[in-house]
Amino acid sequence: MRRASQFTCLWLVMWAVATDVLCSAAEQIDSFFMPVLATQRDAHSIELSFRLEVPESAAEAWVWLRGDAVFATGLSAAELRAWDSVRVLFNGRFTLRLSPEQFLEAGSKGVWRKFQIPSLQWIRSGVNTIRIFPGELKRQYSDSSREEPFQQTGIRWHTTSKPWLQDQSTVWRHRSGVPLKRQGGQLDVRITFTEETANEQHNPDIYFVSSWESVPPRGGLRRLRNSADEPLLWLVRGEAESVQLVVESADHALSGVKVMPQEFRNEDGHLLGSELWSVRRVAYVRDMDRWWPDPLVDVEEQGVHVPRGERRAFWVSLSCGPETRPGLYRGYFAVYVQDGPQRRIAAQIRISKTQLSSFQRRTLAIGSAVPEELVQSFARDGLFPLSHSRTRRLLDYTLRGDGNVDLNFSRFDADVVEWKERGARFFALPLAVGDAAGEPYWKRTFAIRVRDDAGQVSVISVDPRSDSAARRRFRQVIDLFVSHLKNRGWLNDAVLWLYDEPHTAEQFHLLNEYAELIHKAAPEISMMVSMTLGTDPSPAALPSLHPAISIYCMKANVLSDSEVRTYAASGKRLWLYTTTDDGISLSLVRPPLEARLHGWLAYRFGAEALLYWAADFNVGNIRWDADGDSCSGVEPYANGVLYYPPTQLGDSWNSSIRVQAIRDGLEDWALLSTREANRPGTRGDVQQRVQALMRSAMEYSRTSAEYEALRRAVILTLEEYAN
């Protein structure tokens, strides 16, 4: 392994020339030394971080990297040439790669990078200019009049020779439209010297990792055994399962990596068609100085870049419909690397004759309105919106001349039917009281928008705590809902989410007051309160919930067997409230196993549904890097974030590993709950084995193989009954 010698004094000489917005004459800025902010070094690379102060008056900055001085890094030119490539990041987002020779020659001969700073806010590479003047080629093509723009991989280049650029085009691996944010008049620069050579010399390590496990870009991980005697995946018809195919570079970087499932056929020759497969690349969230795998992004045409000494995972999913033929399928995964030979990784997949229908599925309710662009993703992934605000927008009220209210359910019905066809079981009624922050929901949910006979629109109160006219209208609206839901057969699936996370005695008194009024008007309506109470405040110090509240949505990591027995004895229905807290969690920093185990936990405690508060919280703050390999700006621990906005190279929203793990856990929950798996002689075995694996959300096995073994045992049990 080649390494640069140890160095102590790390300085970078940079030369900047800025021009004022209103003046054509250039204002010279003296050259200066920039101190190194941080240094990282391992066997394969040296990384230096710098910061350049850019004057507030600057409209653009010309940055000179002086290769002839070797930047006073303590590295000699010979030592620098011992590395295979140089990687430069500006503000952590825009990356350039070139050889040390090009780095030295370009820096000593001309302007290496020019930054446009329009409005002193954002820089986009698509409107910037890069000039490269390697010494020999500059002398060969010295006629500046021959300089012409040339578009390569989305960047507009200016160079003295188009043939030279074509020869060297593989050096550049970045694209246009990359935002570089300038903050506080500072420009962050990071330079890495690494070992990289041509792809044809690569011999990547290719292996499988379970979808229950995390695949960091580097460091240790648990590989999945793939043998000729054991199926890689077990599925029942009507469900999806995934595996991660990992490509790890050894001594050299890889480019253009792609994965394709090929020729999976069963004993009768039936083929698993391409429409059943999806292959996405695993991207990362940059948080807390680490890269956390979570976003799942479509593989672009140019494939995936794997940096030297790192790994990248492909999330390979197989979705079996009810018409998929059962059997043992044998085939292979083709792995393509640019300029390298195709690799074939053989595997087996077992598809059971057992079928899981959409009506057997379990669901995860999302407590916020679903954006329209995510509707299809929600339905595919087993999620559904449980939002009183969304339901409210689907109802059309009419105020008659006699002061009574009519209600048109047409749009509401169409929406409920659509979601039920997608497998959703519950839906929200349009009333709510408040939340932990004291948000007065009742002020808007007990106020309805009506249109009178003349077509005039107004907002009137239906608050049962208000005047007699409002109380009368409240009773009318409740009666209309109950009658309509009974006629459609939906009353048991309707949920009135009364209050979210009450924490004070005042909040308990308020929700109980409304619960009493609603119960008197319509005792058939199911009211729910979601609670995340732990030790502070103590539940014993708070008032009891009104007995008419029939659904307790409890925080999973504070739930015990004794509480479950108490709720069951009092006739309460149980939902689980998922969080990013301790125990089994949806936190970004936990392995996919934990997201998947929410379904198992629901089976363990006999819950009806799972609830999570949001799926797209503050996603407008998320920023992707140039190649969509990682993003930043995500809420801490990805709290409230299950989907990611499009990368700069794509136009569709991106699912996540946690969403896929949740979906798999919902399917596991459905399998564990099937009548056949819980018949006499098998019920106790399945339940006892789950209880042995999971005593609670805080005490549970972290070994995914134990859960997979039980899941396969259940599939075999279902097949026995099918025979």
Buried (B, 14 or more C-beta within 10 A) or exposed (E): EEBBEEBEEBBBBBBBBBBBEEEEEEEEBEEEEBEBEEEEBEEBBBBBBBBBEBBEBBBBBBBBBBBEBBBEBBBEEEBBBBBBBBBBBBBBBBBBBBBBBBBBBBBBBBBBBBBBBEEBEEBBBEEBBBBBBBBEBBEEBEEEEEBEEBEBEBBBBBBBBBEBBEEBEBBBBBBBEBBBEBEEBEBBBBBBBBBBEBBEEBEBEBBBBBBBBBBBBEEEBBEBEBEEEEBBBBBBBBBBBBBBBBBBBEBBBBBBBBBBBBEBBBEEEBEBEEEBBBBBBBBBBBBEEEBBBBBBBBBBEBBBBBBBBBBBBBBBBBBBEEEBBBBEBBBBBBBBBBEBEEBBBEBBBBBBBBBBEBEBBBBBBBBBBBBEEBBEBBBBBBBBBBBBBBBBBBBBBEBEEEEEBEBEBEEBBEBBEEBBEBBBBBBBBBBBBBBBEEEEBBEBBBBBEBBEEEEEEEEBBBBBBBEEEBBBBBBBBBEBBBEBBEEBEBBEBBBBBBBBBBBEEEBBEBBBBBBBBBBEBBEEBBBBBBBBBEEEEEEEEBBEBBEBBBBBBBBBBBBBEEBBEEBEEEEBBBBBBBBBBEBBBBBBBBBBBBBBBBBBBBBBBEBBBBBBBBBBBEBEEBBBBBBBBBBBBBBEBBBBBBBBBBBBBBEEBBBBBBBBBBBBBBBBBBBBBBEBBBEEEBEEBBBEBBEEBBEBBBEBBEEBEBBBEBBBBBBEBBBEEEE
